């Protein structure tokens, strides 16, 4: 039972739970960005480039070999550079969004650090010593 208890303690630490939440939200954010790129950004870009669909851009290294019935006997080989371009754009958008989030958090942190901090209240000993000093000055 010691192992299970130790694992539960580890899994319930704040950092591990925060990390798990971050991974889940990051995965969902990745899907949103992929949809943005695939469904909103790339179609107009493809139209600007003459109706090109980036997913089908490729360099064929070897064509498929077909038999008399039209079935693929030997699969061809292609370099799918269009898919690579799309994935790169996904990455750049995600990286930019994360950069903007971190930048915003850092600016908020700087503002918080820049606020003047009130000096701590004097301790009881300091108050008592100040009173003694004032009494001695009066004499």
The 8 nearest C-alpha neighbors of each residue, nearest first, counted from 0:
[[1, 3, 2, 4, 5, 6, 7, 8],
 [2, 0, 4, 3, 5, 6, 7, 8],
 [1, 3, 5, 4, 0, 6, 7, 8],
 [2, 4, 6, 0, 5, 1, 7, 8],
 [5, 3, 7, 1, 6, 2, 8, 0],
 [4, 6, 2, 8, 3, 7, 1, 9],
 [5, 7, 9, 3, 8, 4, 10, 2],
 [8, 6, 10, 4, 9, 5, 11, 3],
 [9, 7, 5, 11, 6, 10, 4, 12],
 [8, 10, 6, 7, 12, 11, 5, 15],
 [11, 9, 7, 8, 12, 6, 15, 16],
 [10, 12, 8, 9, 7, 13, 16, 15],
 [13, 11, 9, 15, 14, 10, 8, 16],
 [12, 14, 16, 15, 17, 11, 10, 18],
 [15, 13, 17, 16, 12, 18, 11, 19],
 [16, 14, 18, 17, 13, 12, 10, 19],
 [15, 17, 19, 13, 18, 14, 20, 11],
 [18, 16, 14, 20, 15, 19, 13, 21],
 [17, 19, 21, 15, 16, 20, 14, 22],
 [20, 18, 16, 22, 21, 17, 15, 23],
 [19, 21, 17, 23, 18, 22, 24, 16],
 [22, 20, 18, 24, 19, 23, 25, 17],
 [23, 21, 25, 19, 20, 24, 26, 18],
 [22, 24, 20, 26, 25, 21, 19, 27],
 [23, 25, 27, 21, 26, 22, 28, 20],
 [26, 24, 22, 28, 23, 27, 21, 29],
 [27, 25, 29, 23, 28, 24, 22, 30],
 [26, 28, 24, 30, 29, 25, 23, 31],
 [29, 27, 25, 31, 30, 26, 24, 32],
 [30, 28, 26, 32, 27, 31, 25, 33],
 [29, 31, 33, 27, 28, 32, 34, 26],
 [32, 30, 28, 34, 29, 33, 35, 27],
 [31, 33, 35, 29, 34, 30, 36, 28],
 [34, 32, 30, 36, 35, 31, 89, 37],
 [33, 35, 37, 31, 32, 36, 38, 30],
 [36, 34, 32, 39, 33, 38, 37, 31],
 [35, 37, 40, 33, 34, 39, 41, 38],
 [38, 36, 34, 41, 35, 33, 39, 40],
 [37, 39, 34, 35, 36, 40, 41, 42],
 [40, 38, 35, 36, 41, 37, 42, 43],
 [41, 39, 36, 42, 43, 35, 38, 37],
 [40, 42, 44, 37, 43, 36, 45, 39],
 [43, 41, 45, 44, 40, 46, 39, 38],
 [44, 42, 46, 45, 41, 40, 47, 39],
 [43, 45, 41, 47, 42, 46, 48, 40],
 [44, 46, 51, 42, 48, 50, 43, 47],
 [47, 45, 50, 43, 49, 48, 44, 42],
 [48, 46, 44, 45, 49, 43, 50, 51],
 [49, 47, 45, 46, 50, 51, 44, 43],
 [48, 50, 46, 47, 51, 45, 44, 52],
 [51, 49, 46, 45, 48, 52, 47, 42],
 [50, 52, 45, 49, 48, 53, 46, 56],
 [53, 51, 54, 45, 55, 50, 56, 42],
 [52, 54, 81, 56, 55, 51, 82, 85],
 [55, 53, 82, 81, 52, 56, 85, 79],
 [54, 56, 53, 52, 57, 81, 79, 82],
 [57, 55, 81, 53, 54, 80, 79, 52],
 [58, 56, 79, 78, 80, 55, 81, 59],
 [57, 59, 78, 77, 60, 79, 56, 80],
 [60, 58, 77, 61, 76, 57, 78, 62],
 [59, 61, 77, 76, 58, 62, 78, 75],
 [60, 62, 75, 76, 59, 63, 77, 74],
 [63, 61, 75, 64, 59, 76, 60, 74],
 [62, 64, 75, 74, 73, 65, 71, 61],
 [63, 65, 73, 72, 71, 62, 74, 66],
 [66, 64, 71, 70, 72, 69, 63, 67],
 [65, 67, 69, 68, 70, 72, 71, 64],
 [68, 66, 69, 65, 70, 71, 72, 64],
 [69, 67, 66, 70, 65, 71, 72, 64],
 [70, 68, 65, 66, 67, 71, 72, 64],
 [71, 69, 65, 68, 66, 72, 67, 64],
 [72, 70, 65, 73, 64, 74, 63, 69],
 [71, 73, 65, 64, 70, 66, 74, 63],
 [74, 72, 64, 71, 63, 75, 65, 62],
 [73, 75, 63, 71, 64, 72, 76, 62],
 [76, 74, 63, 62, 61, 73, 77, 64],
 [75, 77, 61, 60, 59, 62, 74, 78],
 [78, 76, 59, 60, 58, 79, 57, 75],
 [77, 79, 58, 57, 80, 59, 76, 60],
 [80, 78, 57, 81, 82, 77, 56, 58],
 [79, 81, 83, 82, 57, 78, 56, 84],
 [82, 80, 56, 53, 84, 54, 83, 79],
 [81, 83, 54, 85, 84, 80, 79, 86],
 [82, 84, 80, 86, 81, 85, 87, 79],
 [85, 83, 87, 81, 82, 86, 80, 88],
 [84, 86, 82, 88, 87, 83, 89, 81],
 [87, 85, 89, 83, 88, 84, 82, 90],
 [88, 86, 90, 84, 89, 85, 83, 91],
 [87, 89, 91, 85, 90, 86, 92, 84],
 [90, 88, 86, 92, 87, 91, 33, 93],
 [89, 91, 87, 93, 88, 92, 94, 86],
 [90, 92, 94, 88, 93, 89, 95, 87],
 [91, 93, 95, 89, 94, 90, 96, 88],
 [94, 92, 96, 90, 95, 91, 97, 89],
 [93, 95, 91, 97, 92, 96, 90, 98],
 [96, 94, 98, 92, 93, 97, 91, 99],
 [97, 95, 93, 99, 98, 94, 92, 100],
 [98, 96, 100, 94, 99, 95, 101, 93],
 [97, 99, 95, 101, 96, 100, 102, 94],
 [98, 100, 102, 96, 97, 101, 103, 95],
 [101, 99, 97, 103, 102, 98, 104, 96],
 [102, 100, 104, 98, 103, 99, 105, 97],
 [101, 103, 99, 105, 100, 104, 98, 106],
 [104, 102, 100, 106, 101, 105, 99, 107],
 [105, 103, 101, 107, 102, 106, 108, 100],
 [104, 106, 108, 102, 107, 103, 101, 109],
 [105, 107, 109, 103, 108, 104, 102, 110],
 [108, 106, 110, 104, 105, 109, 111, 103],
 [107, 109, 105, 111, 106, 110, 104, 112],
 [110, 108, 112, 106, 111, 107, 113, 105],
 [111, 109, 113, 107, 108, 112, 106, 114],
 [110, 112, 108, 109, 113, 114, 107, 106],
 [111, 113, 109, 110, 114, 108, 115, 107],
 [114, 112, 110, 111, 109, 115, 108, 116],
 [115, 113, 112, 111, 116, 110, 109, 117],
 [116, 114, 113, 117, 112, 111, 118, 110],
 [115, 117, 118, 114, 113, 119, 112, 111],
 [118, 116, 119, 115, 120, 114, 121, 113],
 [119, 117, 116, 120, 121, 115, 122, 114],
 [118, 120, 117, 121, 122, 116, 125, 115],
 [119, 121, 122, 118, 117, 123, 126, 125],
 [122, 120, 125, 119, 126, 123, 124, 118],
 [121, 123, 125, 124, 126, 120, 119, 127],
 [122, 124, 126, 125, 127, 121, 128, 120],
 [123, 125, 127, 122, 126, 128, 121, 129],
 [124, 126, 128, 122, 127, 123, 121, 129],
 [125, 127, 129, 123, 124, 128, 130, 122],
 [128, 126, 124, 130, 129, 125, 123, 131],
 [127, 129, 131, 125, 130, 126, 124, 132],
 [130, 128, 132, 126, 127, 131, 125, 133],
 [131, 129, 133, 127, 132, 128, 134, 126],
 [130, 132, 128, 134, 129, 133, 135, 127],
 [133, 131, 129, 135, 130, 134, 128, 136],
 [132, 134, 136, 130, 135, 131, 129, 137],
 [135, 133, 131, 137, 136, 132, 130, 138],
 [134, 136, 132, 138, 137, 133, 131, 130],
 [137, 135, 133, 134, 138, 132, 131, 130],
 [136, 138, 134, 135, 133, 132, 131, 130],
 [137, 135, 136, 134, 133, 132, 131, 130]]
